Amino acid sequence: MTIINLNNQSLNHEYNANSSLDSIIDKIQLDSNGTEIITKIEVDGISVSNEDENTVCSKAISNFNTINFQTKTSVELAYEALDSCTEYINILIEKIQLVSLNFLDNKVVEANAEFAEIIELLDLLVQLITKVNKTIHSQIDIKYQKSETIKRLEIHLLSVLKALIPAKEKNDIIMLCDLLEYELVDNLIQWKIKAIPELKKMKTN
């Protein structure tokens, strides 16, 4: 008989051997009313990768000896994302320093490609923090609104980005590098030491 566990609790009584793995996933998600997200599936001690998920999940559970599901709430994932943001920002700062060096060394092709990547990564960072902020507020029954810290940092970031574009178009390398190395890096450090800790503090509220 296949042993099925959800967060270390048995689900065997809810399914028969002909049930597909997909049907179990659907029921877990339905039962949680969207508050729980499956973060890991193991079959016979092996984690199911994203690439293998479609193939494995279409099979009947009788094909496996053990199936383990792990879930987390959206708010748990939000706080985990905040932990990851610090490292994400550190990587961004390294990329900014590298693109600045490449502009100064007149490595235009490399610098332009890196510059475009940095702009995209900055946009993703702001989107992530906004989504995390909304999730945290929704779970603790506080009406969502951006904190003054986040508003201020977003406004500053936007002003830096607006200044970067004309500097780049004019090929003003000194201005461009100053904006990258000082204004932009300082903004990111403020996200790391002010905005992220501020959101983390809400975990105890």
N, C-alpha and C positions, 0 to 999 in steps of 0.2 A: 504494500500500500504506500502511496506517495504521502510523504509528510510535508504539510504546508504550514508555514508560520508567517505571521505578520507582526513585526516588531517583537519577535520571540514569543508570540502567543499563537496557539494552534487554531487553524481555520478548517481542519479536516471535516468537521461536521457539516460544513456549508456546501460542500462540493462532491460531485461523483467523479469517477475515473475518466469519464468521457468529456468532462469540461475542458475547454481549451484554456491555455494560459491567458489569452486575450480576454476571455470572459471573466476570469478572476480579477484581472486588472480593472476592467470596467466596473465590476461590483465594488471593489475597494474604493474606487474614485466616487462612485455613486453614494455609497454609505457615508463617506466623509463630507458630503455636500460641498466639495471643493475646498475644504479647509486643510486637507492632507494631500501631499504630493509625493508620489513614489520616487524615491531617490536612488534605490538600488534593488536589483533583482538578481538573485543567485539561484542557479539550478545545479544540483549535485556539487555544491561547493565552488562553482565557477560563476563569476559575475557576468551577466549578459551585457555585452557592449551595444552601443547604439547601432552599429553596423549589423549585428546579428539579431537584433530585437525582433524584426519582422518575421524572420525564419523561425526562431525559437518560440515566439509567443503564439504562433498559429498552431502549434502542436498540442495534442491532448496531454493533460497532466500525468497520465499513466506512463508516459515516456520517461518520466524522471523519478528518482528516489526521494529527493528532497527539493523543496522550493521555498526560498526565503525572500520575503519582501521587507523593505525598510521604507518608512515614510517619515516626512517631517512637515511641520506646519509652514505656511508661507512666511510667518513672522520669524520662525527659526532660520529659514533660508535667507531672510532679509538681513538678520544679524550676521550670518555667515558671510554674506556678500560684503557687509561693512568691513569685516576682517580682511577680506580679499582686496578691498579698495586701497588699503595702505600700500600693499605690494604693487598694485596696479599703478598707483601714483609714482612710486619709486622708479618703476620701469619707464613711465612717461618722462620723468625728469632726466633719466639717462638718455632717452631718445632725443630730447630737446637739446641737451648738451652736445650730443653727437651731430645733430643737424646744424647747430651753430658753428661747430668746428668745420664742417664740410662747406658751409657758405663762406667762411673766412678763408678756406683753402681753395676756393673757386671750383669746388667739385659740384658743379651746378646740377647735373643729372641726378646724382645721388641725393643731394640736398633737397631738390624739388620733390622727389618721390617720398623722402622722409617727412618733409613738411606737410604734404597731403595726408600722410598716415597719422601724423600728430593731430591735425585738425579733426580727423575722423574719430580718433581715440578720445579726444577731449569731449566731443559730442556724446559719445557712448558713456563716458564717466558721468556727465551731468544727467543723462537719462536714467542711469542706474541709481544714482543717489536720489533723484526725484521719485522713482518707483519704490525704492526702499522706504523713503519717508512716508509715502502714501500707505504702504503696507503696514508699517509700524503704527501709524495713527488709526488705521481701520481696526486693528486688533485691540487697541486700548480705549476705544470709544471716544477718541478726541477728534474733533472736526479737523480735517486736513488743511494745513496752511504751511507755507514755507517759513522757516525761522528767519529772523533778521540776519543771522550769520550767513545762511545759505543764499538769501536774496542778495546780500552785499557781495558775496563772492561771485555769484552768477553775473551781476552787473559789472564787476571789475573784469571778470573773464571776457565778457562780451566786448568791453571797451578795448581790451588788449588785442583781441582777435580783429576788431575793426581797424586798429592801428597797424597790425601786421600786414594786412592786404596791400594798402598803398605803399608801405615800405618795400614790400617785395616787388610790386609793380614798377616802382621807381629804381629798383636795384640798389636801394640804400642799405648796403650790407651792415654798416655800423649800427644804424637804427634798428634794423631787423634783428641783429644778434643781441643788442641791448634788451629789446622787448622779449626775446626768447629766454635769454639767460637770467634776466632779473625780474621783469614784470610777470612773465608767465610762470617761471619757476616759483617765485614768491607766492603767487596765487595758489598754485598746487600745494605748496607747503601749508598754507592756511587751511585748505580743505582737509589736509591730513591732521593738523594739530588742533583745529577748532570745530569744523563741521562734523567730521566723523565721530569724534569723541562726544559731541553734543547729542548725536543720534543714539549712540551706544548707551548713554546715561538713561535713556527712556526705558531701557530693559528692566530697570528696577522699579519703575513707576507702576 
